[in-house]
Amino acid sequence: MDWQPIESAPKDGQYILAIVGKNESRSMAHMEGRMFVIRHEGTTKSGYDLGWAVFPGYGGAPDHYFTHWMPLPSPPEKDEG
C-alpha cells in the first residue's frame, strides 16, 4: 500500500485514506498535512462532481484539497478466543 496521487483515487464510493494538502479553504486550510478517511460522493446526472465527503457535515471537497491517497488496511481478524 503505497501513497498514490489523488488524481488516481477511486470515485466509486469506497472509503480511502487521504492527506490534506495546502489549500485556501476557510474550513480546510488549517487541516494541511492531516489524514482523513474520505469517499467520493459521485456525480449528478448532468456530470457535476459532488466531491469528497471528509467528515460529517463537510462534503463536496474538490480533488485539489488532497495530495495523496491509499486504500484502507484490512481490519484486524476477529479474536475467536
PDB file of N, CA, C and O in Angstrom, chain B, residues numbered from 101:
ATOM      1  N   MET B 101       0.827  -1.183   0.000  1.00  0.00           N
ATOM      2  CA  MET B 101       0.000   0.000   0.000  1.00  0.00           C
ATOM      3  C   MET B 101       0.876   1.252   0.000  1.00  0.00           C
ATOM      4  O   MET B 101       1.290   1.729   1.056  1.00  0.00           O
ATOM      5  N   ASP B 102       1.143   1.760  -1.152  1.00  0.00           N
ATOM      6  CA  ASP B 102       1.921   2.989  -1.268  1.00  0.00           C
ATOM      7  C   ASP B 102       0.991   4.165  -1.523  1.00  0.00           C
ATOM      8  O   ASP B 102      -0.102   4.000  -2.064  1.00  0.00           O
ATOM      9  N   TRP B 103       1.437   5.359  -1.127  1.00  0.00           N
ATOM     10  CA  TRP B 103       0.676   6.571  -1.411  1.00  0.00           C
ATOM     11  C   TRP B 103       0.648   6.813  -2.910  1.00  0.00           C
ATOM     12  O   TRP B 103       1.653   6.639  -3.598  1.00  0.00           O
ATOM     13  N   GLN B 104      -0.511   7.216  -3.408  1.00  0.00           N
ATOM     14  CA  GLN B 104      -0.705   7.479  -4.824  1.00  0.00           C
ATOM     15  C   GLN B 104      -1.265   8.891  -4.990  1.00  0.00           C
ATOM     16  O   GLN B 104      -1.893   9.411  -4.068  1.00  0.00           O
ATOM     17  N   PRO B 105      -1.050   9.522  -6.150  1.00  0.00           N
ATOM     18  CA  PRO B 105      -1.600  10.863  -6.371  1.00  0.00           C
ATOM     19  C   PRO B 105      -3.124  10.837  -6.283  1.00  0.00           C
ATOM     20  O   PRO B 105      -3.758   9.882  -6.733  1.00  0.00           O
ATOM     21  N   ILE B 106      -3.708  11.875  -5.709  1.00  0.00           N
ATOM     22  CA  ILE B 106      -5.154  11.919  -5.520  1.00  0.00           C
ATOM     23  C   ILE B 106      -5.905  11.798  -6.840  1.00  0.00           C
ATOM     24  O   ILE B 106      -7.041  11.323  -6.858  1.00  0.00           O
ATOM     25  N   GLU B 107      -5.304  12.212  -7.924  1.00  0.00           N
ATOM     26  CA  GLU B 107      -5.966  12.120  -9.237  1.00  0.00           C
ATOM     27  C   GLU B 107      -6.302  10.679  -9.613  1.00  0.00           C
ATOM     28  O   GLU B 107      -7.198  10.443 -10.423  1.00  0.00           O
ATOM     29  N   SER B 108      -5.596   9.721  -9.033  1.00  0.00           N
ATOM     30  CA  SER B 108      -5.840   8.321  -9.354  1.00  0.00           C
ATOM     31  C   SER B 108      -6.789   7.642  -8.366  1.00  0.00           C
ATOM     32  O   SER B 108      -7.037   6.441  -8.475  1.00  0.00           O
ATOM     33  N   ALA B 109      -7.321   8.399  -7.405  1.00  0.00           N
ATOM     34  CA  ALA B 109      -8.187   7.812  -6.378  1.00  0.00           C
ATOM     35  C   ALA B 109      -9.498   7.307  -6.970  1.00  0.00           C
ATOM     36  O   ALA B 109     -10.029   7.914  -7.900  1.00  0.00           O
ATOM     37  N   PRO B 110     -10.020   6.212  -6.447  1.00  0.00           N
ATOM     38  CA  PRO B 110     -11.298   5.686  -6.933  1.00  0.00           C
ATOM     39  C   PRO B 110     -12.441   6.626  -6.554  1.00  0.00           C
ATOM     40  O   PRO B 110     -12.470   7.185  -5.458  1.00  0.00           O
ATOM     41  N   LYS B 111     -13.363   6.782  -7.469  1.00  0.00           N
ATOM     42  CA  LYS B 111     -14.514   7.648  -7.223  1.00  0.00           C
ATOM     43  C   LYS B 111     -15.797   6.839  -7.295  1.00  0.00           C
ATOM     44  O   LYS B 111     -16.793   7.260  -7.883  1.00  0.00           O
ATOM     45  N   ASP B 112     -15.744   5.646  -6.669  1.00  0.00           N
ATOM     46  CA  ASP B 112     -16.882   4.729  -6.711  1.00  0.00           C
ATOM     47  C   ASP B 112     -17.562   4.569  -5.353  1.00  0.00           C
ATOM     48  O   ASP B 112     -18.334   3.631  -5.157  1.00  0.00           O
ATOM     49  N   GLY B 113     -17.283   5.469  -4.422  1.00  0.00           N
ATOM     50  CA  GLY B 113     -17.923   5.421  -3.107  1.00  0.00           C
ATOM     51  C   GLY B 113     -17.155   4.658  -2.046  1.00  0.00           C
ATOM     52  O   GLY B 113     -17.555   4.653  -0.881  1.00  0.00           O
ATOM     53  N   GLN B 114     -16.048   4.007  -2.427  1.00  0.00           N
ATOM     54  CA  GLN B 114     -15.291   3.286  -1.405  1.00  0.00           C
ATOM     55  C   GLN B 114     -14.492   4.263  -0.548  1.00  0.00           C
ATOM     56  O   GLN B 114     -14.073   5.320  -1.021  1.00  0.00           O
ATOM     57  N   TYR B 115     -14.289   3.903   0.701  1.00  0.00           N
ATOM     58  CA  TYR B 115     -13.529   4.741   1.614  1.00  0.00           C
ATOM     59  C   TYR B 115     -12.033   4.565   1.351  1.00  0.00           C
ATOM     60  O   TYR B 115     -11.556   3.463   1.082  1.00  0.00           O
ATOM     61  N   ILE B 116     -11.306   5.685   1.438  1.00  0.00           N
ATOM     62  CA  ILE B 116      -9.851   5.678   1.260  1.00  0.00           C
ATOM     63  C   ILE B 116      -9.241   6.590   2.323  1.00  0.00           C
ATOM     64  O   ILE B 116      -9.954   7.365   2.960  1.00  0.00           O
ATOM     65  N   LEU B 117      -7.942   6.500   2.515  1.00  0.00           N
ATOM     66  CA  LEU B 117      -7.206   7.394   3.393  1.00  0.00           C
ATOM     67  C   LEU B 117      -6.540   8.453   2.527  1.00  0.00           C
ATOM     68  O   LEU B 117      -5.873   8.117   1.548  1.00  0.00           O
ATOM     69  N   ALA B 118      -6.708   9.729   2.870  1.00  0.00           N
ATOM     70  CA  ALA B 118      -6.155  10.808   2.050  1.00  0.00           C
ATOM     71  C   ALA B 118      -5.465  11.852   2.921  1.00  0.00           C
ATOM     72  O   ALA B 118      -5.813  12.035   4.088  1.00  0.00           O
ATOM     73  N   ILE B 119      -4.481  12.532   2.334  1.00  0.00           N
ATOM     74  CA  ILE B 119      -3.736  13.593   3.014  1.00  0.00           C
ATOM     75  C   ILE B 119      -4.214  14.943   2.491  1.00  0.00           C
ATOM     76  O   ILE B 119      -4.276  15.166   1.282  1.00  0.00           O
ATOM     77  N   VAL B 120      -4.549  15.835   3.412  1.00  0.00           N
ATOM     78  CA  VAL B 120      -4.962  17.191   3.039  1.00  0.00           C
ATOM     79  C   VAL B 120      -3.715  17.983   2.656  1.00  0.00           C
ATOM     80  O   VAL B 120      -2.730  18.009   3.394  1.00  0.00           O
ATOM     81  N   GLY B 121      -3.772  18.623   1.498  1.00  0.00           N
ATOM     82  CA  GLY B 121      -2.680  19.462   1.030  1.00  0.00           C
ATOM     83  C   GLY B 121      -2.941  20.927   1.333  1.00  0.00           C
ATOM     84  O   GLY B 121      -3.969  21.277   1.912  1.00  0.00           O
ATOM     85  N   LYS B 122      -2.020  21.768   0.945  1.00  0.00           N
ATOM     86  CA  LYS B 122      -2.173  23.212   1.112  1.00  0.00           C
ATOM     87  C   LYS B 122      -3.367  23.666   0.277  1.00  0.00           C
ATOM     88  O   LYS B 122      -3.474  23.329  -0.902  1.00  0.00           O
ATOM     89  N   ASN B 123      -4.256  24.428   0.894  1.00  0.00           N
ATOM     90  CA  ASN B 123      -5.446  24.919   0.192  1.00  0.00           C
ATOM     91  C   ASN B 123      -5.885  26.230   0.811  1.00  0.00           C
ATOM     92  O   ASN B 123      -5.419  26.607   1.887  1.00  0.00           O
ATOM     93  N   GLU B 124      -6.764  26.910   0.143  1.00  0.00           N
ATOM     94  CA  GLU B 124      -7.233  28.228   0.585  1.00  0.00           C
ATOM     95  C   GLU B 124      -8.614  28.190   1.231  1.00  0.00           C
ATOM     96  O   GLU B 124      -9.207  29.239   1.485  1.00  0.00           O
ATOM     97  N   SER B 125      -9.127  27.000   1.495  1.00  0.00           N
ATOM     98  CA  SER B 125     -10.462  26.877   2.066  1.00  0.00           C
ATOM     99  C   SER B 125     -10.491  27.377   3.511  1.00  0.00           C
ATOM    100  O   SER B 125      -9.594  27.067   4.296  1.00  0.00           O
ATOM    101  N   ARG B 126     -11.524  28.152   3.859  1.00  0.00           N
ATOM    102  CA  ARG B 126     -11.661  28.619   5.244  1.00  0.00           C
ATOM    103  C   ARG B 126     -11.837  27.454   6.205  1.00  0.00           C
ATOM    104  O   ARG B 126     -11.401  27.522   7.354  1.00  0.00           O
ATOM    105  N   SER B 127     -12.478  26.383   5.738  1.00  0.00           N
ATOM    106  CA  SER B 127     -12.747  25.257   6.628  1.00  0.00           C
ATOM    107  C   SER B 127     -11.702  24.148   6.571  1.00  0.00           C
ATOM    108  O   SER B 127     -11.690  23.279   7.442  1.00  0.00           O
ATOM    109  N   MET B 128     -10.816  24.154   5.559  1.00  0.00           N
ATOM    110  CA  MET B 128      -9.848  23.060   5.426  1.00  0.00           C
ATOM    111  C   MET B 128      -8.383  23.507   5.435  1.00  0.00           C
ATOM    112  O   MET B 128      -7.499  22.663   5.579  1.00  0.00           O
ATOM    113  N   ALA B 129      -8.102  24.792   5.287  1.00  0.00           N
ATOM    114  CA  ALA B 129      -6.714  25.250   5.192  1.00  0.00           C
ATOM    115  C   ALA B 129      -5.900  24.869   6.431  1.00  0.00           C
ATOM    116  O   ALA B 129      -4.723  24.529   6.315  1.00  0.00           O
ATOM    117  N   HIS B 130      -6.508  24.922   7.596  1.00  0.00           N
ATOM    118  CA  HIS B 130      -5.794  24.592   8.836  1.00  0.00           C
ATOM    119  C   HIS B 130      -5.595  23.080   9.015  1.00  0.00           C
ATOM    120  O   HIS B 130      -4.962  22.650   9.979  1.00  0.00           O
ATOM    121  N   MET B 131      -6.126  22.285   8.101  1.00  0.00           N
ATOM    122  CA  MET B 131      -6.009  20.827   8.182  1.00  0.00           C
ATOM    123  C   MET B 131      -4.843  20.289   7.349  1.00  0.00           C
ATOM    124  O   MET B 131      -4.665  19.075   7.253  1.00  0.00           O
ATOM    125  N   GLU B 132      -4.057  21.168   6.754  1.00  0.00           N
ATOM    126  CA  GLU B 132      -2.940  20.726   5.898  1.00  0.00           C
ATOM    127  C   GLU B 132      -2.065  19.706   6.630  1.00  0.00           C
ATOM    128  O   GLU B 132      -1.660  19.916   7.774  1.00  0.00           O
ATOM    129  N   GLY B 133      -1.786  18.599   5.941  1.00  0.00           N
ATOM    130  CA  GLY B 133      -0.941  17.545   6.494  1.00  0.00           C
ATOM    131  C   GLY B 133      -1.695  16.472   7.269  1.00  0.00           C
ATOM    132  O   GLY B 133      -1.139  15.413   7.559  1.00  0.00           O
ATOM    133  N   ARG B 134      -2.940  16.733   7.604  1.00  0.00           N
ATOM    134  CA  ARG B 134      -3.731  15.726   8.326  1.00  0.00           C
ATOM    135  C   ARG B 134      -4.250  14.679   7.357  1.00  0.00           C
ATOM    136  O   ARG B 134      -4.375  14.925   6.157  1.00  0.00           O
ATOM    137  N   MET B 135      -4.546  13.517   7.896  1.00  0.00           N
ATOM    138  CA  MET B 135      -5.095  12.426   7.096  1.00  0.00           C
ATOM    139  C   MET B 135      -6.525  12.158   7.523  1.00  0.00           C
ATOM    140  O   MET B 135      -6.855  12.180   8.709  1.00  0.00           O
ATOM    141  N   PHE B 136      -7.368  11.904   6.531  1.00  0.00           N
ATOM    142  CA  PHE B 136      -8.769  11.608   6.780  1.00  0.00           C
ATOM    143  C   PHE B 136      -9.192  10.407   5.946  1.00  0.00           C
ATOM    144  O   PHE B 136      -8.657  10.155   4.867  1.00  0.00           O
ATOM    145  N   VAL B 137     -10.165   9.676   6.474  1.00  0.00           N
ATOM    146  CA  VAL B 137     -10.837   8.659   5.681  1.00  0.00           C
ATOM    147  C   VAL B 137     -11.941   9.405   4.938  1.00  0.00           C
ATOM    148  O   VAL B 137     -12.800  10.036   5.553  1.00  0.00           O
ATOM    149  N   ILE B 138     -11.909   9.325   3.606  1.00  0.00           N
ATOM    150  CA  ILE B 138     -12.872  10.044   2.776  1.00  0.00           C
ATOM    151  C   ILE B 138     -13.484   9.094   1.754  1.00  0.00           C
ATOM    152  O   ILE B 138     -12.991   7.985   1.545  1.00  0.00           O
ATOM    153  N   ARG B 139     -14.556   9.541   1.125  1.00  0.00           N
ATOM    154  CA  ARG B 139     -15.126   8.793  -0.002  1.00  0.00           C
ATOM    155  C   ARG B 139     -15.717   9.803  -0.972  1.00  0.00           C
ATOM    156  O   ARG B 139     -16.185  10.869  -0.573  1.00  0.00           O
ATOM    157  N   HIS B 140     -15.688   9.455  -2.241  1.00  0.00           N
ATOM    158  CA  HIS B 140     -16.225  10.347  -3.257  1.00  0.00           C
ATOM    159  C   HIS B 140     -17.736  10.212  -3.296  1.00  0.00           C
ATOM    160  O   HIS B 140     -18.270   9.105  -3.225  1.00  0.00           O
ATOM    161  N   GLU B 141     -18.431  11.352  -3.411  1.00  0.00           N
ATOM    162  CA  GLU B 141     -19.893  11.360  -3.369  1.00  0.00           C
ATOM    163  C   GLU B 141     -20.555  11.174  -4.725  1.00  0.00           C
ATOM    164  O   GLU B 141     -21.783  11.154  -4.813  1.00  0.00           O
ATOM    165  N   GLY B 142     -19.756  11.038  -5.789  1.00  0.00           N
ATOM    166  CA  GLY B 142     -20.313  10.768  -7.108  1.00  0.00           C
ATOM    167  C   GLY B 142     -20.526  12.015  -7.947  1.00  0.00           C
ATOM    168  O   GLY B 142     -19.999  13.088  -7.653  1.00  0.00           O
ATOM    169  N   THR B 143     -21.302  11.844  -8.987  1.00  0.00           N
ATOM    170  CA  THR B 143     -21.626  12.949  -9.876  1.00  0.00           C
ATOM    171  C   THR B 143     -23.129  12.968 -10.126  1.00  0.00           C
ATOM    172  O   THR B 143     -23.808  11.951  -9.982  1.00  0.00           O
ATOM    173  N   THR B 144     -23.635  14.132 -10.499  1.00  0.00           N
ATOM    174  CA  THR B 144     -25.052  14.244 -10.827  1.00  0.00           C
ATOM    175  C   THR B 144     -25.279  13.728 -12.238  1.00  0.00           C
ATOM    176  O   THR B 144     -24.325  13.439 -12.960  1.00  0.00           O
ATOM    177  N   LYS B 145     -26.536  13.613 -12.629  1.00  0.00           N
ATOM    178  CA  LYS B 145     -26.866  13.176 -13.990  1.00  0.00           C
ATOM    179  C   LYS B 145     -26.277  14.111 -15.036  1.00  0.00           C
ATOM    180  O   LYS B 145     -25.957  13.685 -16.146  1.00  0.00           O
ATOM    181  N   SER B 146     -26.134  15.387 -14.682  1.00  0.00           N
ATOM    182  CA  SER B 146     -25.580  16.353 -15.628  1.00  0.00           C
ATOM    183  C   SER B 146     -24.051  16.345 -15.641  1.00  0.00           C
ATOM    184  O   SER B 146     -23.434  17.077 -16.414  1.00  0.00           O
ATOM    185  N   GLY B 147     -23.429  15.510 -14.777  1.00  0.00           N
ATOM    186  CA  GLY B 147     -21.974  15.403 -14.752  1.00  0.00           C
ATOM    187  C   GLY B 147     -21.287  16.265 -13.711  1.00  0.00           C
ATOM    188  O   GLY B 147     -20.057  16.300 -13.667  1.00  0.00           O
ATOM    189  N   TYR B 148     -22.047  16.969 -12.863  1.00  0.00           N
ATOM    190  CA  TYR B 148     -21.445  17.806 -11.819  1.00  0.00           C
ATOM    191  C   TYR B 148     -20.796  16.914 -10.764  1.00  0.00           C
ATOM    192  O   TYR B 148     -21.434  16.000 -10.243  1.00  0.00           O
ATOM    193  N   ASP B 149     -19.540  17.177 -10.455  1.00  0.00           N
ATOM    194  CA  ASP B 149     -18.765  16.405  -9.484  1.00  0.00           C
ATOM    195  C   ASP B 149     -19.146  16.846  -8.071  1.00  0.00           C
ATOM    196  O   ASP B 149     -18.961  18.010  -7.717  1.00  0.00           O
ATOM    197  N   LEU B 150     -19.672  15.932  -7.266  1.00  0.00           N
ATOM    198  CA  LEU B 150     -20.101  16.245  -5.907  1.00  0.00           C
ATOM    199  C   LEU B 150     -18.953  16.278  -4.900  1.00  0.00           C
ATOM    200  O   LEU B 150     -19.154  16.681  -3.754  1.00  0.00           O
ATOM    201  N   GLY B 151     -17.773  15.867  -5.303  1.00  0.00           N
ATOM    202  CA  GLY B 151     -16.591  15.969  -4.442  1.00  0.00           C
ATOM    203  C   GLY B 151     -16.488  14.882  -3.388  1.00  0.00           C
ATOM    204  O   GLY B 151     -17.175  13.862  -3.439  1.00  0.00           O
ATOM    205  N   TRP B 152     -15.604  15.137  -2.428  1.00  0.00           N
ATOM    206  CA  TRP B 152     -15.259  14.163  -1.391  1.00  0.00           C
ATOM    207  C   TRP B 152     -15.970  14.474  -0.089  1.00  0.00           C
ATOM    208  O   TRP B 152     -16.012  15.629   0.336  1.00  0.00           O
ATOM    209  N   ALA B 153     -16.529  13.457   0.550  1.00  0.00           N
ATOM    210  CA  ALA B 153     -17.070  13.578   1.899  1.00  0.00           C
ATOM    211  C   ALA B 153     -15.902  13.377   2.851  1.00  0.00           C
ATOM    212  O   ALA B 153     -15.278  12.316   2.863  1.00  0.00           O
ATOM    213  N   VAL B 154     -15.609  14.393   3.645  1.00  0.00           N
ATOM    214  CA  VAL B 154     -14.432  14.354   4.513  1.00  0.00           C
ATOM    215  C   VAL B 154     -14.804  13.950   5.933  1.00  0.00           C
ATOM    216  O   VAL B 154     -14.214  13.021   6.484  1.00  0.00           O
ATOM    217  N   PHE B 155     -15.756  14.623   6.520  1.00  0.00           N
ATOM    218  CA  PHE B 155     -16.242  14.277   7.845  1.00  0.00           C
ATOM    219  C   PHE B 155     -17.688  14.750   7.932  1.00  0.00           C
ATOM    220  O   PHE B 155     -18.114  15.555   7.104  1.00  0.00           O
ATOM    221  N   PRO B 156     -18.462  14.270   8.921  1.00  0.00           N
ATOM    222  CA  PRO B 156     -19.877  14.645   8.978  1.00  0.00           C
ATOM    223  C   PRO B 156     -20.068  16.156   8.903  1.00  0.00           C
ATOM    224  O   PRO B 156     -19.456  16.919   9.651  1.00  0.00           O
ATOM    225  N   GLY B 157     -20.915  16.554   7.999  1.00  0.00           N
ATOM    226  CA  GLY B 157     -21.196  17.970   7.822  1.00  0.00           C
ATOM    227  C   GLY B 157     -20.282  18.677   6.842  1.00  0.00           C
ATOM    228  O   GLY B 157     -20.497  19.847   6.525  1.00  0.00           O
ATOM    229  N   TYR B 158     -19.250  17.971   6.352  1.00  0.00           N
ATOM    230  CA  TYR B 158     -18.363  18.602   5.384  1.00  0.00           C
ATOM    231  C   TYR B 158     -18.161  17.679   4.193  1.00  0.00           C
ATOM    232  O   TYR B 158     -17.403  16.712   4.258  1.00  0.00           O
ATOM    233  N   GLY B 159     -18.837  17.987   3.131  1.00  0.00           N
ATOM    234  CA  GLY B 159     -18.711  17.232   1.898  1.00  0.00           C
ATOM    235  C   GLY B 159     -18.453  18.183   0.747  1.00  0.00           C
ATOM    236  O   GLY B 159     -18.439  19.401   0.925  1.00  0.00           O
ATOM    237  N   GLY B 160     -18.251  17.630  -0.414  1.00  0.00           N
ATOM    238  CA  GLY B 160     -18.036  18.452  -1.592  1.00  0.00           C
ATOM    239  C   GLY B 160     -16.623  18.965  -1.748  1.00  0.00           C
ATOM    240  O   GLY B 160     -16.387  19.872  -2.546  1.00  0.00           O
ATOM    241  N   ALA B 161     -15.673  18.410  -1.010  1.00  0.00           N
ATOM    242  CA  ALA B 161     -14.286  18.856  -1.124  1.00  0.00           C
ATOM    243  C   ALA B 161     -13.718  18.446  -2.484  1.00  0.00           C
ATOM    244  O   ALA B 161     -13.843  17.283  -2.867  1.00  0.00           O
ATOM    245  N   PRO B 162     -13.097  19.370  -3.222  1.00  0.00           N
ATOM    246  CA  PRO B 162     -12.535  19.045  -4.526  1.00  0.00           C
ATOM    247  C   PRO B 162     -11.228  18.265  -4.407  1.00  0.00           C
ATOM    248  O   PRO B 162     -10.598  18.242  -3.349  1.00  0.00           O
ATOM    249  N   ASP B 163     -10.837  17.637  -5.494  1.00  0.00           N
ATOM    250  CA  ASP B 163      -9.587  16.864  -5.527  1.00  0.00           C
ATOM    251  C   ASP B 163      -8.390  17.677  -5.048  1.00  0.00           C
ATOM    252  O   ASP B 163      -7.532  17.152  -4.339  1.00  0.00           O
ATOM    253  N   HIS B 164      -8.324  18.958  -5.430  1.00  0.00           N
ATOM    254  CA  HIS B 164      -7.113  19.737  -5.124  1.00  0.00           C
ATOM    255  C   HIS B 164      -6.939  20.043  -3.634  1.00  0.00           C
ATOM    256  O   HIS B 164      -5.927  20.631  -3.253  1.00  0.00           O
ATOM    257  N   TYR B 165      -7.888  19.664  -2.786  1.00  0.00           N
ATOM    258  CA  TYR B 165      -7.694  19.795  -1.336  1.00  0.00           C
ATOM    259  C   TYR B 165      -6.794  18.686  -0.797  1.00  0.00           C
ATOM    260  O   TYR B 165      -6.316  18.770   0.334  1.00  0.00           O
ATOM    261  N   PHE B 166      -6.564  17.656  -1.595  1.00  0.00           N
ATOM    262  CA  PHE B 166      -5.792  16.498  -1.150  1.00  0.00           C
ATOM    263  C   PHE B 166      -4.590  16.285  -2.066  1.00  0.00           C
ATOM    264  O   PHE B 166      -4.615  16.669  -3.235  1.00  0.00           O
ATOM    265  N   THR B 167      -3.555  15.680  -1.534  1.00  0.00           N
ATOM    266  CA  THR B 167      -2.368  15.410  -2.350  1.00  0.00           C
ATOM    267  C   THR B 167      -2.260  13.944  -2.731  1.00  0.00           C
ATOM    268  O   THR B 167      -1.978  13.625  -3.886  1.00  0.00           O
ATOM    269  N   HIS B 168      -2.482  13.044  -1.773  1.00  0.00           N
ATOM    270  CA  HIS B 168      -2.274  11.616  -1.995  1.00  0.00           C
ATOM    271  C   HIS B 168      -3.344  10.798  -1.286  1.00  0.00           C
ATOM    272  O   HIS B 168      -4.051  11.282  -0.402  1.00  0.00           O
ATOM    273  N   TRP B 169      -3.437   9.547  -1.705  1.00  0.00           N
ATOM    274  CA  TRP B 169      -4.381   8.625  -1.104  1.00  0.00           C
ATOM    275  C   TRP B 169      -3.793   7.228  -1.080  1.00  0.00           C
ATOM    276  O   TRP B 169      -2.826   6.933  -1.782  1.00  0.00           O
ATOM    277  N   MET B 170      -4.393   6.367  -0.258  1.00  0.00           N
ATOM    278  CA  MET B 170      -4.069   4.935  -0.258  1.00  0.00           C
ATOM    279  C   MET B 170      -5.304   4.175   0.208  1.00  0.00           C
ATOM    280  O   MET B 170      -6.155   4.728   0.905  1.00  0.00           O
ATOM    281  N   PRO B 171      -5.397   2.908  -0.177  1.00  0.00           N
ATOM    282  CA  PRO B 171      -6.526   2.106   0.304  1.00  0.00           C
ATOM    283  C   PRO B 171      -6.449   1.940   1.814  1.00  0.00           C
ATOM    284  O   PRO B 171      -5.370   2.006   2.403  1.00  0.00           O
ATOM    285  N   LEU B 172      -7.591   1.728   2.426  1.00  0.00           N
ATOM    286  CA  LEU B 172      -7.599   1.446   3.863  1.00  0.00           C
ATOM    287  C   LEU B 172      -7.039   0.045   4.098  1.00  0.00           C
ATOM    288  O   LEU B 172      -7.228  -0.846   3.270  1.00  0.00           O
ATOM    289  N   PRO B 173      -6.358  -0.150   5.212  1.00  0.00           N
ATOM    290  CA  PRO B 173      -5.886  -1.509   5.506  1.00  0.00           C
ATOM    291  C   PRO B 173      -7.066  -2.400   5.874  1.00  0.00           C
ATOM    292  O   PRO B 173      -8.143  -1.907   6.212  1.00  0.00           O
ATOM    293  N   SER B 174      -6.865  -3.679   5.809  1.00  0.00           N
ATOM    294  CA  SER B 174      -7.889  -4.632   6.230  1.00  0.00           C
ATOM    295  C   SER B 174      -8.073  -4.514   7.740  1.00  0.00           C
ATOM    296  O   SER B 174      -7.110  -4.248   8.459  1.00  0.00           O
ATOM    297  N   PRO B 175      -9.295  -4.709   8.228  1.00  0.00           N
ATOM    298  CA  PRO B 175      -9.488  -4.671   9.684  1.00  0.00           C
ATOM    299  C   PRO B 175      -8.816  -5.873  10.323  1.00  0.00           C
ATOM    300  O   PRO B 175      -8.547  -6.865   9.646  1.00  0.00           O
ATOM    301  N   PRO B 176      -8.543  -5.796  11.621  1.00  0.00           N
ATOM    302  CA  PRO B 176      -7.940  -6.948  12.282  1.00  0.00           C
ATOM    303  C   PRO B 176      -8.890  -8.139  12.258  1.00  0.00           C
ATOM    304  O   PRO B 176     -10.111  -7.985  12.218  1.00  0.00           O
ATOM    305  N   GLU B 177      -8.309  -9.308  12.285  1.00  0.00           N
ATOM    306  CA  GLU B 177      -9.127 -10.512  12.307  1.00  0.00           C
ATOM    307  C   GLU B 177      -9.827 -10.605  13.660  1.00  0.00           C
ATOM    308  O   GLU B 177      -9.280 -10.218  14.693  1.00  0.00           O
ATOM    309  N   LYS B 178     -11.039 -11.124  13.624  1.00  0.00           N
ATOM    310  CA  LYS B 178     -11.823 -11.271  14.842  1.00  0.00           C
ATOM    311  C   LYS B 178     -11.161 -12.299  15.757  1.00  0.00           C
ATOM    312  O   LYS B 178     -10.801 -13.395  15.328  1.00  0.00           O
ATOM    313  N   ASP B 179     -11.009 -11.922  17.018  1.00  0.00           N
ATOM    314  CA  ASP B 179     -10.410 -12.834  18.002  1.00  0.00           C
ATOM    315  C   ASP B 179     -11.465 -13.836  18.442  1.00  0.00           C
ATOM    316  O   ASP B 179     -12.474 -13.474  19.046  1.00  0.00           O
ATOM    317  N   GLU B 180     -11.218 -15.086  18.134  1.00  0.00           N
ATOM    318  CA  GLU B 180     -12.167 -16.148  18.465  1.00  0.00           C
ATOM    319  C   GLU B 180     -11.931 -16.707  19.854  1.00  0.00           C
ATOM    320  O   GLU B 180     -12.595 -17.663  20.256  1.00  0.00           O
ATOM    321  N   GLY B 181     -10.972 -16.112  20.614  1.00  0.00           N
ATOM    322  CA  GLY B 181     -10.588 -16.630  21.926  1.00  0.00           C
ATOM    323  C   GLY B 181     -11.594 -16.372  22.951  1.00  0.00           C
ATOM    324  O   GLY B 181     -11.409 -16.751  24.107  1.00  0.00           O
TER     325      GLY B 181
END
